[in-house]
């Protein structure tokens, strides 16, 4: 019997800064290379969506205006969304999609925007932005590379995605970047993130299979291009910082 996973891509028409849709492409291709069937469900309005069919959740980044519109829409399924996160559904939330999972978001002009209040953290936006290529060190995923461009400073006490080696991270203060809560990853890393970091992609796919009761197929191991691209960025940034 064929094994199928469904990726629910929220608001691809609004939240796709810096090519974030590439994360969905990476998930789909790496899953297919492992013999899985993949269905991408583009969620442009959540009112009638059946989240019980989702195996992976993805939200990209957008401007404050677009993110506010998307967040207000997700309130239609806020409790279902919260329940899935708590139940361990694999999920990837980029930039604004990450920020709006918290209990508060204050813009640079002091306006407090409504957030989903799914996890206990806050974000404060500043006029000056934290921008540039970034390297993280993760015990689970090794070195992670990406690109950050955010005015928001996020503060939380959860496990981060990784520790900043070069770059700014959540707030340029505590040395952490992103959040790893159960099987949900939130991060400021664009680029997009997953094509450059296949271990994270495989992690999300593995967790989707485990949650559905599938035997996890062997990992696709030909990552030469991805690894070389990451090495170039790492060498460039670390030599620059010497």
C-alpha positions, 0 to 999 in steps of 0.5 A: 500500500502506498504511503501518503503524507499531506503538507498543509501550506498556509497562505502561500499567496501572502506569506512567501518572503525570500522564497520560503515556498522552497521549503515546501518544494524541499519537503516534497522532493525529499519525501518522494525520493524516499518512496512516499507520495506527497500531497500539498494542500494550499490553505488560503482560508482556514474557515473550512479546512480539515486540519485532522488530515494534515501530516506536516504544517508549514507557514512562511514569512510575510510583512506585518500587514500580511501576517496580521491578516493571516493570523486573524484567519487562523483564529478560525482553527486556533484550538485545532492548531494548538492541539496538533502542535501539542500532539506532536505534529511536525511543523515549520514556522518561518519568521512571522509564522514563528513570531505569531505563535507567541502571546504578544507581538509589539511593532516598532511604533508600539502597536500590539498585534493580536497573536495566536497565543499558542506558546508562551513567548513574546516578540518586540519589533525594532526599527533597525533590522537584524540582517545577514547570513547566519550559522547555528550549531545544533546538537541534533542537526549539526551546523545549520545555515540560512539568511535572517532579515527581521526587525523582531526580537523574540524572547522565550525559555524553550529549547532553541533550534540552535546556538548562534555561531555567526549572526544574530538569532532570536534577539542578538542577546541570548545566543539562541535562534528559533524554537524547537518545541515537541516536533515544531520548529520556528525560526527566523532563517529564510533562504529558504531553510530546508534545501540548505539543511536536509537533516531538518527536512528529513526530521520533519518527514520522519516525524510525519511517518512515525505519527501516521504509523508508517515504517520510516523509509531509508533516508536519501543520502546523496546530499553532496550539493547541499553540503557543498553549498553549506560549506561555502557559506560556513567558510565564508562567514567564519573567515570573515569573522576572524 
